[in-house]
Amino acid sequence: MMKKLLLSVILMAGLSACGPQMYSTRSGGLENSSFIVVLAENADYEEAAVSVDVDGKVSAIEKVYKTKAARKAIPIVITPGKHKIKVIVNGSVVSEESIFLGLRETKKIVLK
């Protein structure tokens, strides 16, 4: 009888600590970063000089891959949050937008 009472007290104490008021946030070791990838629908941009302006910081794109080869594209790493992005091809702006990226989110910009 004493064992049952002790077991029920331990069980009730353990379950009461796991209520909906208990929250846990974990990043799982992930870095605080988001990504931008520039892709193309056709081969028109293979020889073009493509760069991306993120909030005034310009990054050159070495090679623009087709959308089918998106995994090969090297992403531009940025911080999560709101950003103004311009895609510049051969000196002229072809795309300009404001975006919001969450943690570990990737924005794909497809050139047509």
Beta strands, then each sheet from edge to edge (+ up, - down):
strand 1: 34-40
strand 2: 50-54
strand 3: 57-61
strand 4: 65-66
strand 5: 76-78
strand 6: 81-89
strand 7: 92-101
strand 8: 106-111
sheet 1: 4+ 1+ 5-
sheet 2: 4+ 1+ 8+
sheet 3: 3+ 2- 6+ 7-
end
